[in-house]
């Protein structure tokens, strides 16, 4: 296994950032940690990259223990934190040379690994890193994380705040890096990116809700799900939330994803109810669940506790 995590827990004062986290990542796998801000993704990354000690549990990365073998891990992993952390007053080329020197290598020695990415930023090699666009900063940070040819690559929310085109390009680069045998652990709050991973772990409130392939997790959704639309989205959501038979109601693009508590649900009864609330152009059509739907379903208990706490 490239990564093995067993019962990792971490707290900050009264906040439990991680609670008995366990999972394994196979060699050469692209594994995703999927969850919203505050789920514990960054804390877990810092533990696995030896920047933070866990309160309980153990972990190995590239067969090295994160505590006893921290120096060996640092030489065998690449880490791209969520916040751009390169030297903004150095140029693109100076940053890359600096990080290569730290690991006792040169740009030329591992150029084949970063060539495809570096060619996109080479026209700006004399520009200070702080003056780069978001997408170019992202590519430079990835080059610096790869310059020593790591066995395992950690990417903490690498596409947050990046435009859609750069996001797509970035994931295409990850797929090509995976083909070169690098194990990749990536975290993201974007549910659509989860489908690009080999396997994913859904994380909420420091707990793993489920681990499986993206399609298997989608298949686990327990109920038929419907797209519901009407002339007034705000009123539609309120009406569905007030409907006595609703199981879940979540806005999803131009529709609301709706599931019903009844096994014999008839869309016509729902349509009649919505029209009685003065809604028009009501559309109810069966649809396919997404990873986001499954995540919201699995996370419902924690959301309910949060709501209860806020009310109190």
Buried (B, 14 or more C-beta within 10 A) or exposed (E): BBBBBBBBBBBEEEEBBBBBBBBBBEBBBBBBBBBEEBBBBBBBBBBBBBBBEBEEBBBBBBBBBBBEBBEBBBBBBBBBBBEBEBBEEBBBBBBBBBBBEEBEBEBEBBEEBBEEBBEBBEEBBEBBBEEBEEBBBBBBBBBBBBBBBBBBBBBBBBBBBBEEEBBEBBBEBBEEBBEEEBBBBBBBBBBEBBBBBBBBBBBBBBBBBBBBEBEEBBEEBEBEBBBBBBEBEEBBBEBBEEBEEBBBBBEBEEBBBBBBEEEEBEBEBBBEBBEEBEBEEBBBEEBEBBBBBBBBBBBEEBEEEEEEEEEE
